[in-house]
Structure formats: structure tokens, C-alpha cells
Amino acid sequence: MDENDFKRLLEASAAETQRRFDETAERLAGEMRTFVDANAAETRQLFEKTAKELRLHFDVTAEEMKHEVQLVAERVIMVDERLTREAADIRAAMNQGFADTQAMIKFSHAELDRRIHAVEEKARTLEESVHRLQARMDRLEAMTATQ
């Protein structure tokens, strides 16, 4: 085997290796496309399933939150009503207390007024008595002075 034969053999071997490499590359590319397509479809299905589950979970959570907010709103309304009633009760008690105090003051004022009028009447009666006694004393002194 001479050098030319060796070159031809080497070229033939290189061509065969290249042909086998190309066939293998094409076969692997096809298998890879099939694998990727199958996995892409499986991944798409998994994603859609997970998205549906997440959506369902979100909907359930949102519904629970809505229910909790409704409960809080109802409790706030109940507390507001209770505070309104309590404020009305306090207001009524205060108004009654004020009315009672005003009634006591009026009664006390009327009683004091009656007592003052009684004292004033006694004072007038005493003044009249003192004036009568003074006039009598003056007459007696005048009678005694003339005798």
C-alpha cells in the first residue's frame, strides 16, 4: 500500500465517518425533537393542571377571605348597635339625672322661698308690733310727763 492508497483509504474512512456522523446527528435530532415535543406537551398539561389547581385554591381562599370579611363586618355592625344602645342608655340616664336634679332644685327653691316669705312675714309682724309698742310707750311717756 502506497501513500496514495493510504490517502484514498483515509479519505474513504473520513467520508464514511462523516456519513455515519450525519446519519446519527439526524437520528438524534429527530429523537430529540420527538422527546422535546413529548415533554413540551406533558409540561403544557402539567402547567395547565397546576394552573387549574392554583386557580381553584385561589378561588377557595378568596371565598374564605370574603366570608371572614363578612363576619368582621357583621361583628362591627353588632358592636356599633351595642354602642349606640349604650350611648342612648347613658344619655337617658343623664337626662333623667338632670331632670331629677332640676326637680330637687325647684323643690328646694320653692321650700326656701316659702321659708323666706314666712321669715319676712314674721319680721313685718315683729316690726308692726315694735311700732305699736313704741307708739304705746310714747303715749304712756306723754301721759306720764303731763301728770
Secondary structure, DSSP 8 states (H G I E B T S, - for coil): --HHHHHHHHHHHHHHHHHHHHHHHHHHHHHHHHHHHHHHHHHHHHHHHHHHHHHHHHHHHHHHHHHHHHHHHHHHHHHHHHHHHHHHHHHHHHHHHHHHHHHHHHHHHHHHHHHHHHHHHHHHHHHHHHHHHHHHHHHHHHHHHH-
